[in-house]
Amino acid sequence: MYALRTLGNQRQRTAAFWLLVVLTLMVMGVLQIVGQPLQTSAAPQGIVSFELAGSPATAQAILDSWDGNARIHAGFSLGFDFLFMPLYAASIAAACLWGAGTLRRRRWPLAGFGPWLAWGLWLAVLCDIIENISLWRLLVGTVAAPWPELARLCALVKFGLVGLGLLYGLVALAAWAIGQRRPVTPISV
C-alpha cells in the first residue's frame, strides 16, 4: 500500500494498480481451472467447500469424494494460493485507498474507513495463510479438530474482509462516476 502511494505520479500508480488487477485475475483464472476436479457432490464449490467444511466429518466427506488426481489439484491449489494472496490483497487495498481519496474529495461518509480496510486486507492474507496450513494438515494428515474449524473461521474472516473491500471500492467507483457526470446544457432555440 505504501509502495503504491509513493510510486511516482498518478499515472504510474494507475498503471501499477491495473497491472495488479490483471495479474490477480490471471492467477484467479488458473485457480479456477485447477479447481475444477475438486467440484463433487460433497464439495459443490470445490476448494471453497473444503475451506468452509467446519467439522471433521464434513471435511472427511469432501476428501473421500476426491480421487488421487483431485487431491493433487487441491494441494497445487493450496500452494498456488500463496501467489494469489498478495495480489488480491494489494489490488483491493489499492482500490480502498483510491476509494478513500475519492470519497474524501466528495465529502462522502466513511471516507476514513478506506485506509483501515486496506490494512484489513493484509489481515485477510494472514487468515488465508492460517486457513491453507489448516487445510494442508487435513489433506495430508489425519482429519481431526481443530483444523476444519480453524480453516472455516479464517475463511469467514477472509471472505468478509475481501467482500467489504470490494464493496467499498464499488461504492467509491459509484461516487466517482456520479462526480464525472456533467449537467446537460439545454439547447436554446
C-alpha positions as CSV (number, residue, x, y, z in Angstrom):
1,M,0.0,0.0,0.0
2,Y,2.7,2.4,1.0
3,A,4.7,1.5,-2.1
4,L,1.7,2.3,-4.4
5,R,1.2,5.7,-2.6
6,T,4.8,6.6,-3.1
7,L,5.2,5.2,-6.6
8,G,5.8,8.2,-8.9
9,N,2.9,10.2,-10.3
10,Q,-0.7,9.3,-10.6
11,R,-0.2,7.8,-14.0
12,Q,2.4,5.4,-12.6
13,R,0.1,4.5,-9.7
14,T,-2.8,3.8,-12.0
15,A,-0.6,1.6,-14.3
16,A,0.6,-0.3,-11.2
17,F,-2.9,-0.8,-10.0
18,W,-4.2,-2.1,-13.3
19,L,-1.1,-4.4,-13.6
20,L,-2.0,-5.8,-10.1
21,V,-5.7,-6.3,-11.2
22,V,-4.7,-8.1,-14.4
23,L,-2.2,-10.4,-12.5
24,T,-4.8,-11.1,-9.9
25,L,-7.4,-12.1,-12.5
26,M,-4.9,-14.3,-14.3
27,V,-4.0,-16.1,-11.1
28,M,-7.6,-16.4,-10.2
29,G,-8.3,-17.9,-13.6
30,V,-5.6,-20.5,-13.1
31,L,-7.0,-21.4,-9.7
32,Q,-10.5,-21.8,-11.3
33,I,-9.1,-24.2,-13.9
34,V,-7.1,-26.1,-11.3
35,G,-10.1,-26.3,-9.0
36,Q,-12.5,-27.9,-11.5
37,P,-11.7,-31.5,-10.5
38,L,-12.5,-30.5,-6.8
39,Q,-16.2,-30.0,-7.5
40,T,-18.1,-33.0,-6.4
41,S,-21.5,-33.6,-4.8
42,A,-19.8,-33.4,-1.4
43,A,-17.9,-30.3,-2.4
44,P,-20.1,-28.4,-4.9
45,Q,-18.0,-25.3,-4.6
46,G,-14.7,-27.2,-4.8
47,I,-11.9,-25.8,-2.6
48,V,-14.3,-23.3,-1.1
49,S,-16.5,-26.1,0.2
50,F,-13.4,-27.6,1.8
51,E,-12.4,-24.2,3.3
52,L,-15.9,-23.9,4.9
53,A,-16.3,-27.5,6.0
54,G,-16.1,-26.6,9.6
55,S,-16.2,-30.1,11.1
56,P,-14.0,-33.2,10.8
57,A,-17.0,-35.2,9.4
58,T,-17.7,-32.7,6.6
59,A,-14.0,-32.4,5.8
60,Q,-13.7,-36.2,5.6
61,A,-16.7,-36.5,3.3
62,I,-15.1,-33.9,1.0
63,L,-11.8,-35.7,1.0
64,D,-13.5,-39.0,0.4
65,S,-15.2,-37.5,-2.7
66,W,-11.9,-36.6,-4.2
67,D,-9.8,-39.1,-6.1
68,G,-6.0,-39.0,-6.1
69,N,-5.9,-36.6,-9.1
70,A,-8.3,-34.2,-7.3
71,R,-6.2,-34.3,-4.2
72,I,-3.1,-33.4,-6.2
73,H,-5.2,-30.5,-7.7
74,A,-6.2,-29.5,-4.1
75,G,-2.5,-29.5,-3.0
76,F,-1.5,-27.4,-6.0
77,S,-4.4,-25.0,-5.4
78,L,-3.3,-24.5,-1.8
79,G,0.3,-23.8,-2.8
80,F,-0.6,-21.6,-5.8
81,D,-2.9,-19.6,-3.5
82,F,0.2,-18.2,-1.8
83,L,0.9,-16.3,-5.1
84,F,-2.8,-15.2,-5.2
85,M,-2.8,-13.8,-1.6
86,P,-0.5,-10.8,-2.0
87,L,-2.0,-10.0,-5.4
88,Y,-5.7,-9.9,-4.3
89,A,-4.7,-8.0,-1.1
90,A,-2.7,-5.4,-2.9
91,S,-5.3,-4.9,-5.7
92,I,-8.2,-4.5,-3.3
93,A,-6.2,-2.4,-0.8
94,A,-5.1,-0.1,-3.6
95,A,-8.8,0.2,-4.6
96,C,-9.7,1.0,-1.0
97,L,-7.0,3.8,-0.8
98,W,-8.2,5.2,-4.1
99,G,-11.7,5.0,-2.9
100,A,-10.9,6.8,0.3
101,G,-9.4,9.7,-1.6
102,T,-12.4,9.8,-4.0
103,L,-14.9,9.7,-1.1
104,R,-12.9,12.3,0.8
105,R,-12.9,14.8,-2.1
106,R,-16.7,14.3,-2.5
107,R,-17.2,14.6,1.3
108,W,-19.0,11.3,1.4
109,P,-19.4,9.5,4.7
110,L,-17.0,6.6,5.5
111,A,-14.1,8.2,3.6
112,G,-11.8,7.5,6.6
113,F,-12.7,3.8,6.5
114,G,-10.7,3.1,3.4
115,P,-7.2,3.1,4.9
116,W,-8.4,0.8,7.7
117,L,-10.0,-1.5,5.3
118,A,-6.8,-1.5,3.1
119,W,-4.9,-2.7,6.1
120,G,-7.6,-5.2,6.8
121,L,-6.8,-6.9,3.5
122,W,-3.5,-7.9,5.0
123,L,-5.3,-9.4,7.9
124,A,-7.3,-11.4,5.3
125,V,-4.0,-12.7,3.9
126,L,-2.9,-13.8,7.4
127,C,-6.2,-15.6,7.8
128,D,-5.7,-17.1,4.3
129,I,-2.3,-18.4,5.3
130,I,-3.6,-20.0,8.6
131,E,-6.6,-21.4,6.6
132,N,-4.3,-23.0,4.0
133,I,-2.0,-24.5,6.6
134,S,-5.1,-26.0,8.3
135,L,-6.4,-27.4,5.0
136,W,-2.9,-28.8,4.2
137,R,-2.9,-30.6,7.5
138,L,-6.3,-32.1,6.6
139,L,-5.2,-33.0,3.1
140,V,-2.0,-34.9,4.0
141,G,-2.7,-35.8,7.6
142,T,-5.4,-37.1,9.9
143,V,-8.8,-35.3,9.7
144,A,-9.3,-34.1,13.2
145,A,-10.2,-31.0,15.2
146,P,-9.2,-28.1,15.3
147,W,-8.2,-27.9,11.7
148,P,-11.6,-27.8,9.9
149,E,-13.0,-25.4,12.5
150,L,-9.9,-23.1,12.3
151,A,-10.0,-23.2,8.5
152,R,-13.6,-22.2,8.5
153,L,-13.1,-19.4,10.9
154,C,-10.2,-18.0,9.0
155,A,-12.1,-18.4,5.7
156,L,-15.1,-16.5,7.0
157,V,-12.9,-13.6,8.2
158,K,-11.0,-13.6,4.9
159,F,-14.2,-13.6,2.8
160,G,-15.7,-10.9,5.0
161,L,-12.7,-8.6,4.7
162,V,-12.4,-9.2,0.9
163,G,-16.1,-8.6,0.5
164,L,-16.0,-5.4,2.4
165,G,-13.0,-4.2,0.4
166,L,-14.7,-4.9,-2.9
167,L,-17.9,-3.3,-1.7
168,Y,-16.0,-0.2,-0.6
169,G,-14.3,0.0,-3.9
170,L,-17.6,-0.3,-5.8
171,V,-19.2,2.5,-3.6
172,A,-16.2,4.7,-4.3
173,L,-16.4,3.9,-8.0
174,A,-20.1,4.9,-8.0
175,A,-19.2,8.2,-6.2
176,W,-16.5,8.8,-8.8
177,A,-18.9,8.1,-11.6
178,I,-21.6,10.4,-10.2
179,G,-19.0,13.1,-9.9
180,Q,-17.9,12.7,-13.5
181,R,-21.4,13.3,-14.9
182,R,-21.7,16.7,-16.3
183,P,-25.0,18.5,-16.4
184,V,-26.6,18.5,-19.8
185,T,-26.8,22.0,-21.2
186,P,-30.2,22.6,-22.7
187,I,-30.2,23.6,-26.3
188,S,-31.8,27.1,-26.8
189,V,-33.9,27.7,-29.8
